[in-house]
Amino acid sequence: MNRHVWQTGELTSLPRIIPIAVAVLFLVSLSPALDAGQLKPEALQAWNQYVQQANARVRTRLQPDEQFLWIDEQPGRKEQVRAGEILVAPIDSHIPKSVPSGLIHDWIAAAFFPNTTLSEVLVVVRDYDHYPEFYKPYVMEAKPLSQAAEEDRFSMTLLNKSLFQRTALENDYETTYFRLSPSRIYSVSRTTRVQEIDDLGRPSQHEMPVDTGNGYIWRLFSTSRMEERDGGVYVEIEAIALSRDVPGAFRWFVDPIVRRVSRDAMITTLKQTSDAVQSSVEASNRTRPGCATEPANCAPQRKNITDSAPARGPN
């Protein structure tokens, strides 16, 4: 069973898909006293600037003299992850970060998927039709819109069930994959549409106009890095979300909840992904000749990732 560690210290020089929106949904368990609102231009401007900075950190990590993985930046991290721990941390001590008319949430997590290959992980994270099975109960629906060797477009409906409300987010996503070498790949994912469904499951259920609603999530952006080595795949994800702001009167109790739920969501998503990969590999092995009578014949087969993404780097 995986052990989990929450590191709360400040992290520096962190850039970063497993499509991670299912985790980021939990980043904002806001007060029920907040009324419906609208995404403000000043919040969107701050978001765009923050995403530019996150992209710059990604490019920095790709330099020859930089560490590709966050776990390699500090002694002991890789050993913890290799031993089965899932490391989770906010990007710095000021998360969630206040911006004009909004909050930015930015978390990083790392895990090790043993006895698997990069290709096997990619098969699962790009299998959008099965997301409701992989990430239940929070993914209600998911489907691919278009898929190419290096870019996916897909939609996903996420459940947000709290003590006070039952809503959903119907989102469209764009994910681009970059293969740096036979053993390394990274990806970037962003929402292209975020639309809230209010009063879910009630006669009054309705879709809110885009960029209006409770503002639990206005925008999502995430990056991931994956490296195959040490008999498995190291997976790191950085998930970033823009939400509406919380009035000062509520911040004292909302912030700790946001941090706790954010940590738990990242852990849950990585654990569910690992379980899905393991189940996929086992199912594939059972269909191979000789598995039923000779279990030794069912050892994982090593695959090349060229079937999943082309050899190209960032622009």
C-alpha positions as CSV (number, residue, x, y, z in Angstrom):
1,M,0.0,0.0,0.0
2,N,1.3,3.5,-0.8
3,R,2.4,5.8,1.9
4,H,1.7,9.5,1.5
5,V,3.9,12.5,2.5
6,W,2.7,16.1,2.6
7,Q,5.6,18.5,2.4
8,T,4.7,22.1,3.3
9,G,8.0,23.8,2.9
10,E,8.6,26.3,0.2
11,L,9.6,24.8,-3.2
12,T,11.8,26.7,-5.6
13,S,12.4,26.3,-9.3
14,L,9.4,24.1,-9.9
15,P,7.9,24.0,-13.4
16,R,5.6,20.7,-14.8
17,I,0.0,15.5,-18.3
18,I,-1.6,13.0,-16.9
19,P,-4.9,14.9,-17.5
20,I,-5.2,16.1,-13.9
21,A,-8.4,18.1,-13.9
22,V,-10.1,15.5,-11.7
23,A,-7.7,16.5,-8.9
24,V,-7.8,20.2,-9.4
25,L,-11.6,20.2,-9.0
26,F,-11.0,19.7,-5.3
27,L,-8.8,22.7,-4.9
28,V,-11.6,25.0,-4.1
29,S,-14.1,24.0,-1.4
30,L,-15.4,27.5,-0.9
31,S,-17.8,28.9,1.6
32,P,-21.5,28.4,0.8
33,A,-22.1,32.1,1.5
34,L,-20.6,33.0,-1.8
35,D,-23.0,34.1,-4.5
36,A,-22.7,33.3,-8.2
37,G,-20.2,35.6,-10.0
38,Q,-18.4,36.2,-13.2
39,L,-14.7,35.8,-14.2
40,K,-13.1,39.3,-14.0
41,P,-10.7,40.6,-16.6
42,E,-8.1,41.3,-14.0
43,A,-8.2,37.7,-12.7
44,L,-7.8,36.4,-16.2
45,Q,-4.9,38.7,-16.9
46,A,-3.2,37.5,-13.7
47,W,-3.9,33.9,-14.7
48,N,-2.3,34.3,-18.1
49,Q,0.8,35.8,-16.6
50,Y,1.1,33.0,-14.1
51,V,0.7,30.3,-16.8
52,Q,3.4,32.0,-18.8
53,Q,5.7,31.8,-15.8
54,A,4.8,28.1,-15.4
55,N,5.7,27.5,-19.0
56,A,9.0,29.2,-18.5
57,R,9.8,26.9,-15.6
58,V,9.0,23.9,-17.8
59,R,11.4,25.1,-20.5
60,T,14.1,25.7,-17.8
61,R,13.8,22.0,-16.7
62,L,14.5,20.9,-20.2
63,Q,18.0,22.4,-20.3
64,P,20.9,20.0,-20.1
65,D,22.3,21.4,-16.8
66,E,18.8,21.2,-15.1
67,Q,17.1,18.3,-13.4
68,F,14.2,17.0,-15.4
69,L,12.4,15.6,-12.4
70,W,11.6,17.4,-9.2
71,I,12.4,14.3,-7.1
72,D,16.0,14.6,-8.3
73,E,16.5,18.1,-7.0
74,Q,16.7,17.1,-3.3
75,P,18.4,14.1,-1.7
76,G,16.0,11.6,-0.4
77,R,12.9,12.4,-2.6
78,K,13.5,9.7,-5.2
79,E,14.1,7.1,-2.5
80,Q,10.9,8.0,-0.8
81,V,8.9,7.8,-4.0
82,R,10.7,4.6,-5.1
83,A,9.7,3.1,-1.7
84,G,6.0,3.7,-2.5
85,E,5.3,7.2,-1.1
86,I,3.4,9.8,-3.0
87,L,5.0,13.2,-2.4
88,V,2.7,16.2,-2.5
89,A,3.5,19.9,-1.9
90,P,2.3,23.4,-2.8
91,I,4.6,25.2,-5.2
92,D,5.4,27.7,-2.4
93,S,4.1,28.7,1.0
94,H,1.8,31.3,-0.4
95,I,-0.6,28.8,-2.1
96,P,-3.4,29.5,-2.6
97,K,-2.0,32.8,-4.1
98,S,-4.2,35.9,-4.1
99,V,-4.6,37.7,-7.4
100,P,-7.0,40.5,-8.3
101,S,-10.6,39.0,-8.0
102,G,-9.2,35.4,-7.8
103,L,-7.1,32.7,-6.3
104,I,-4.4,30.6,-8.0
105,H,-3.8,27.1,-6.7
106,D,-0.6,25.3,-7.7
107,W,0.5,21.9,-6.4
108,I,3.0,19.3,-7.4
109,A,3.0,15.6,-6.8
110,A,5.3,12.7,-7.6
111,A,4.9,8.9,-7.6
112,F,6.6,5.7,-8.9
113,F,4.6,3.1,-10.9
114,P,6.7,-0.1,-10.6
115,N,6.9,-2.9,-13.1
116,T,5.4,-0.9,-15.9
117,T,6.6,1.0,-19.0
118,L,6.1,4.5,-20.3
119,S,4.0,3.2,-23.1
120,E,1.7,1.4,-20.7
121,V,1.1,4.5,-18.7
122,L,0.3,6.6,-21.8
123,V,-2.2,4.0,-22.9
124,V,-4.2,4.6,-19.7
125,V,-3.9,8.4,-19.4
126,R,-5.1,8.8,-23.0
127,D,-8.0,6.4,-22.7
128,Y,-10.6,9.1,-22.0
129,D,-13.6,6.8,-22.6
130,H,-12.7,4.9,-19.4
131,Y,-12.0,7.9,-17.2
132,P,-15.4,7.5,-15.4
133,E,-14.2,4.0,-14.4
134,F,-10.6,5.0,-13.6
135,Y,-11.5,8.2,-11.6
136,K,-14.9,7.4,-10.1
137,P,-16.9,8.9,-8.5
138,Y,-15.7,12.3,-9.5
139,V,-15.5,11.9,-13.3
140,M,-19.1,11.6,-14.5
141,E,-18.5,11.6,-18.3
142,A,-15.5,11.8,-20.6
143,K,-15.0,11.3,-24.3
144,P,-12.3,12.1,-26.8
145,L,-13.0,14.9,-29.3
146,S,-9.9,14.3,-31.5
147,Q,-6.7,12.4,-31.0
148,A,-3.4,12.6,-33.0
149,A,0.1,11.4,-32.2
150,E,1.0,14.4,-30.2
151,E,-2.2,16.2,-29.3
152,D,-5.5,15.2,-27.7
153,R,-8.7,17.2,-27.4
154,F,-11.3,15.7,-25.0
155,S,-14.3,16.7,-22.8
156,M,-14.9,15.7,-19.2
157,T,-17.7,16.4,-16.7
158,L,-16.6,16.5,-13.1
159,L,-18.8,16.1,-10.1
160,N,-18.4,18.7,-7.3
161,K,-20.5,17.3,-4.4
162,S,-20.1,19.3,-1.1
163,L,-22.1,19.6,2.1
164,F,-23.9,22.7,0.6
165,Q,-24.2,22.2,-3.1
166,R,-24.2,19.6,-5.8
167,T,-22.8,21.0,-9.0
168,A,-20.7,19.8,-12.0
169,L,-18.1,21.2,-14.3
170,E,-18.4,20.4,-18.0
171,N,-15.0,21.1,-19.5
172,D,-13.1,20.8,-22.8
173,Y,-9.3,20.2,-22.7
174,E,-6.3,20.3,-25.0
175,T,-3.3,18.2,-24.2
176,T,0.0,18.2,-26.1
177,Y,2.7,15.6,-25.6
178,F,6.5,16.1,-26.1
179,R,8.8,13.1,-26.3
180,L,12.3,14.1,-25.3
181,S,13.9,10.6,-25.5
182,P,12.8,7.0,-25.5
183,S,12.5,7.2,-21.7
184,R,11.3,10.7,-21.1
185,I,8.1,12.5,-22.0
186,Y,6.3,15.6,-20.8
187,S,2.9,17.0,-21.6
188,V,0.9,20.2,-21.1
189,S,-2.9,20.4,-20.7
190,R,-5.2,23.3,-20.5
191,T,-9.0,23.9,-20.4
192,T,-10.5,25.5,-23.5
193,R,-14.0,25.7,-22.0
194,V,-15.2,25.6,-18.4
195,Q,-19.0,25.5,-17.9
196,E,-20.7,25.0,-14.6
197,I,-23.9,22.9,-14.2
198,D,-25.9,24.1,-11.2
199,D,-28.4,22.2,-9.1
200,L,-27.2,18.9,-10.5
201,G,-29.8,16.1,-10.5
202,R,-32.7,18.4,-9.5
203,P,-35.6,19.7,-11.6
204,S,-33.9,23.1,-11.5
205,Q,-30.6,21.7,-13.1
206,H,-29.2,24.1,-15.7
207,E,-26.0,25.2,-17.4
208,M,-24.5,28.5,-16.4
209,P,-23.0,30.7,-19.1
210,V,-19.3,30.2,-19.7
211,D,-17.2,32.2,-17.2
212,T,-20.1,32.7,-14.8
213,G,-21.3,30.7,-11.8
214,N,-19.9,29.9,-8.4
215,G,-16.3,30.2,-9.7
216,Y,-15.1,27.0,-8.1
217,I,-12.9,26.7,-11.1
218,W,-12.5,29.3,-13.8
219,R,-9.4,27.8,-15.6
220,L,-7.2,24.7,-15.4
221,F,-3.6,24.2,-16.5
222,S,-1.3,21.3,-15.8
223,T,1.9,19.7,-16.8
224,S,3.4,16.3,-16.2
225,R,6.8,14.7,-16.6
226,M,7.3,10.9,-16.9
227,E,10.5,9.0,-17.0
228,E,11.0,5.3,-17.4
229,R,13.9,4.0,-15.2
230,D,14.6,1.8,-12.2
231,G,12.1,-0.9,-13.4
232,G,9.1,1.4,-13.6
233,V,7.9,4.9,-14.4
234,Y,8.4,8.1,-12.3
235,V,5.4,10.4,-12.7
236,E,5.3,14.0,-11.6
237,I,2.3,16.4,-12.1
238,E,1.9,20.0,-11.4
239,A,-1.8,21.1,-11.3
240,I,-2.8,24.8,-11.4
241,A,-6.3,26.2,-11.1
242,L,-7.8,29.7,-11.1
243,S,-10.8,30.1,-8.8
244,R,-12.8,33.1,-7.5
245,D,-11.5,34.8,-4.4
246,V,-12.8,34.2,-0.9
247,P,-13.8,37.2,1.3
248,G,-11.3,37.9,4.1
249,A,-13.9,36.9,6.7
250,F,-13.8,33.3,5.4
251,R,-10.1,32.9,4.6
252,W,-9.0,31.8,8.1
253,F,-10.9,28.6,7.8
254,V,-11.1,28.1,4.0
255,D,-7.4,28.1,3.4
256,P,-6.6,25.1,5.6
257,I,-9.5,23.2,4.0
258,V,-8.2,24.1,0.5
259,R,-4.7,22.9,1.3
260,R,-5.9,19.6,2.9
261,V,-8.3,18.8,0.1
262,S,-5.8,19.8,-2.5
263,R,-3.2,17.4,-1.0
264,D,-5.7,14.5,-0.8
265,A,-6.9,15.1,-4.4
266,M,-3.4,14.9,-5.8
267,I,-2.8,11.7,-3.9
268,T,-6.1,10.1,-4.9
269,T,-5.6,10.9,-8.6
270,L,-2.1,9.4,-8.7
271,K,-3.2,6.3,-6.8
272,Q,-6.2,5.9,-9.1
273,T,-3.9,6.3,-12.2
274,S,-1.5,3.7,-10.8
275,D,-4.3,1.3,-10.1
276,A,-5.7,1.8,-13.7
277,V,-2.3,1.2,-15.2
278,Q,-1.8,-2.0,-13.2
279,S,-5.2,-3.3,-14.1
280,S,-4.6,-2.5,-17.8
281,V,-1.2,-4.4,-17.8
282,E,-2.7,-7.4,-16.0
283,A,-5.6,-7.5,-18.5
284,S,-3.2,-7.3,-21.4
285,N,-1.1,-10.1,-20.0
286,R,-4.1,-12.4,-19.5
287,T,-4.8,-12.3,-23.2
288,R,-1.2,-13.3,-24.2
289,P,-0.7,-16.9,-25.3
290,G,0.3,-19.3,-22.4
291,C,-0.7,-17.0,-19.5
292,A,-3.4,-19.3,-18.3
293,T,-1.1,-22.4,-18.1
294,E,2.3,-20.7,-17.6
295,P,2.1,-17.6,-15.4
296,A,5.8,-17.1,-15.9
297,N,5.0,-16.2,-19.5
298,C,3.0,-13.2,-18.4
299,A,5.8,-10.9,-17.3
300,P,5.3,-7.4,-18.5
301,Q,6.5,-6.8,-22.0
302,R,8.7,-3.8,-22.6
303,K,7.3,-1.4,-25.2
304,N,8.7,1.5,-27.1
305,I,6.9,4.8,-26.7
306,T,7.2,5.7,-30.3
307,D,3.6,4.3,-30.8
308,S,2.2,7.0,-28.4
309,A,4.1,10.2,-29.2
310,P,6.5,11.4,-31.8
311,A,10.1,12.4,-31.1
312,R,10.0,16.1,-30.8
313,G,10.8,18.7,-28.2
314,P,9.3,22.0,-27.2
315,N,9.0,24.9,-29.6
